[in-house]
Structure formats: C-alpha cells, structure tokens
Amino acid sequence: MLFKVDFEKAYDSVDLGYLDNVMGRMSFPTLWRKWIRECVCTATASVLVNGSPTDEFPLQRGLRQGDPLSPFLFLMAAEGLNVLMEAMTAQNLFTGYSIGEQGSMRVSHLQFADDTLLLGVKSWANVRALRAVLVLFETMSGLKV
C-alpha cells in the first residue's frame, strides 16, 4: 500500500504555536525560538503601484513560500508526522513495507520537503491506523491533508 500525502497550502497553514512546541521538544533554546517567531510573525510587505511603493502592511498567514526559512521550518513541522508514524510502528499498530534481503528492513514513511509517502502492508488495520495518524497530525499542526 502506498499513500502520497499532499498538504493543502503547505506553508501558509502551519500553526505557529505547534511549530514553537516542536522546536521546544527538539531542544531549541528559548531565545532562538523567540527569534524565529519574530521573523515569521512580524513580516510586512509593500506593493509597487505605478513605480511608487504603498504603505507597509502586515503579512498574515504562517510561513511564506519563498522565505528562505520556510523549507526548514516546514521540515520541523513535518517532524510531528514522523514521530506519530514511528510510534504507530513501534506499537505494532501500523506495519511498514518490507525491503531488502529476506525483508530485513521495514519502511513506513519517506519525507522530503513538503512531500510525504506512507508505505505499508495492504490491510484494513493499516488504513485505519493511517487515518488516525493523519487526523491527529492535521489537528495538531494546522496542516490540511
């Protein structure tokens, strides 16, 4: 079974409180987390109209695509899904796909930037487990799957 996760509006829907919590659990210092919040939350923009800039206005939604920090911060946000999948496999609630000689290794998920692949044995138990993980992750992170 192969399931590709597509995050709707991946960058701009990350809950910043969730991201701060993830950074805390990853042992980022409080000062560093404060700097990240300042970079993400206090951004402003201005638009050129007929060659003249308008007044600055605050940017609203979460991480911005094109911001050099966004891919790294999104990877931290996606770490929550990694932790959930590892917990499901450790508790034998999800069975990954066997690879290698004699099926010596099981792979349950692959993540790169904003792409995630979930792999497992074809079973209704795996489908139910994936649904539970995705609903929980969506609720925690603010990302829509």
VEXDREN-2710 file (C-alpha; in Angstrom, 1 decimal):
% VEXDREN-2710
k/r/px/py/pz
1/MET/0.0/0.0/0.0
2/LEU/1.4/3.4/-1.0
3/PHE/-0.2/6.7/0.1
4/LYS/1.1/10.1/-1.0
5/VAL/0.2/12.9/1.4
6/ASP/-0.4/16.3/-0.2
7/PHE/-0.6/19.1/2.2
8/GLU/-3.1/21.8/1.1
9/LYS/-1.4/25.2/1.2
10/ALA/1.5/23.6/2.9
11/TYR/3.5/26.6/4.0
12/ASP/0.8/29.1/5.0
13/SER/-1.3/26.8/7.1
14/VAL/1.3/25.7/9.7
15/ASP/0.1/26.6/13.2
16/LEU/2.9/28.7/14.7
17/GLY/2.1/27.5/18.3
18/TYR/2.6/24.0/17.1
19/LEU/5.8/24.8/15.4
20/ASP/7.1/26.5/18.6
21/ASN/6.2/23.4/20.5
22/VAL/8.0/21.2/18.1
23/MET/11.1/23.4/18.3
24/GLY/10.9/23.2/22.1
25/ARG/10.8/19.4/22.0
26/MET/13.8/19.4/19.7
27/SER/15.7/21.3/22.4
28/PHE/15.9/24.7/20.6
29/PRO/16.9/27.4/23.1
30/THR/14.1/29.8/24.1
31/LEU/15.9/32.8/22.6
32/TRP/16.3/31.0/19.2
33/ARG/12.6/30.2/19.2
34/LYS/11.8/33.8/20.0
35/TRP/13.9/34.9/17.1
36/ILE/12.1/32.5/14.7
37/ARG/8.7/33.8/16.0
38/GLU/9.8/37.4/15.4
39/CYS/10.9/36.5/11.8
40/VAL/7.7/34.7/11.0
41/CYS/5.1/36.9/12.8
42/THR/6.4/40.4/12.2
43/ALA/6.9/40.4/8.5
44/THR/5.5/43.3/6.5
45/ALA/5.2/44.0/2.7
46/SER/4.7/46.8/0.4
47/VAL/3.5/46.8/-3.2
48/LEU/4.7/49.0/-6.1
49/VAL/1.9/50.8/-7.8
50/ASN/2.9/52.7/-10.9
51/GLY/6.5/52.7/-9.6
52/SER/5.6/54.1/-6.1
53/PRO/5.6/51.9/-3.0
54/THR/2.4/51.7/-1.0
55/ASP/2.3/51.8/2.8
56/GLU/3.6/48.7/4.5
57/PHE/1.0/46.2/5.7
58/PRO/1.4/43.1/7.9
59/LEU/1.6/39.7/6.3
60/GLN/-0.9/37.4/7.8
61/ARG/-0.7/33.6/7.3
62/GLY/2.1/31.5/8.8
63/LEU/5.2/30.6/6.8
64/ARG/5.6/32.2/3.4
65/GLN/6.7/30.3/0.3
66/GLY/9.9/32.0/-0.9
67/ASP/11.1/32.9/2.6
68/PRO/14.5/31.2/3.0
69/LEU/13.5/29.9/6.4
70/SER/10.2/28.3/5.2
71/PRO/11.5/24.9/4.0
72/PHE/13.5/24.3/7.2
73/LEU/10.6/25.4/9.4
74/PHE/8.2/23.2/7.4
75/LEU/10.5/20.2/7.9
76/MET/10.3/20.8/11.6
77/ALA/6.5/20.9/11.4
78/ALA/6.5/17.7/9.4
79/GLU/8.6/16.1/12.2
80/GLY/5.4/15.6/14.1
81/LEU/4.1/13.2/11.4
82/ASN/7.4/11.3/11.6
83/VAL/7.1/10.9/15.4
84/LEU/3.5/9.7/15.0
85/MET/4.4/7.2/12.3
86/GLU/7.3/5.9/14.4
87/ALA/5.0/5.5/17.4
88/MET/2.4/3.6/15.4
89/THR/5.1/1.2/14.0
90/ALA/6.7/0.7/17.4
91/GLN/3.3/-0.2/18.9
92/ASN/2.6/-2.6/16.0
93/LEU/-0.5/-0.6/15.0
94/PHE/1.0/0.0/11.5
95/THR/3.1/-2.4/9.5
96/GLY/5.5/-0.9/7.1
97/TYR/6.6/-2.3/3.7
98/SER/9.4/-4.9/3.8
99/ILE/12.5/-4.3/1.7
100/GLY/16.0/-5.8/1.4
101/GLU/17.1/-9.4/1.5
102/GLN/14.6/-11.6/3.4
103/GLY/12.6/-8.4/4.2
104/SER/15.2/-7.4/6.7
105/MET/14.0/-3.7/6.8
106/ARG/10.6/-2.2/7.1
107/VAL/9.8/1.3/5.7
108/SER/6.7/3.1/6.8
109/HIS/7.2/6.6/5.5
110/LEU/9.5/8.8/3.5
111/GLN/9.6/12.6/3.8
112/PHE/11.2/15.3/1.7
113/ALA/10.4/19.0/1.9
114/ASP/6.6/19.1/1.6
115/ASP/6.2/15.6/0.1
116/THR/5.4/12.6/2.2
117/LEU/4.9/9.0/1.2
118/LEU/3.4/6.5/3.6
119/LEU/4.1/2.8/2.8
120/GLY/2.7/-0.3/4.4
121/VAL/1.3/-3.8/4.1
122/LYS/-2.1/-3.9/2.4
123/SER/-4.5/-4.3/5.3
124/TRP/-7.6/-2.6/6.8
125/ALA/-5.7/-2.2/10.1
126/ASN/-3.1/-0.1/8.3
127/VAL/-5.7/2.0/6.6
128/ARG/-7.4/2.7/10.0
129/ALA/-4.0/3.5/11.6
130/LEU/-3.1/5.9/8.8
131/ARG/-6.4/7.7/9.0
132/ALA/-6.0/8.1/12.8
133/VAL/-2.4/9.4/12.3
134/LEU/-3.4/11.9/9.6
135/VAL/-6.4/13.2/11.5
136/LEU/-4.3/13.7/14.7
137/PHE/-1.5/15.4/12.7
138/GLU/-3.9/17.7/10.9
139/THR/-5.5/18.7/14.3
140/MET/-2.1/19.3/15.9
141/SER/-0.3/21.1/13.1
142/GLY/-3.0/23.0/11.3
143/LEU/-1.9/21.5/8.0
144/LYS/-4.7/20.2/5.8
145/VAL/-4.1/16.7/4.3
END
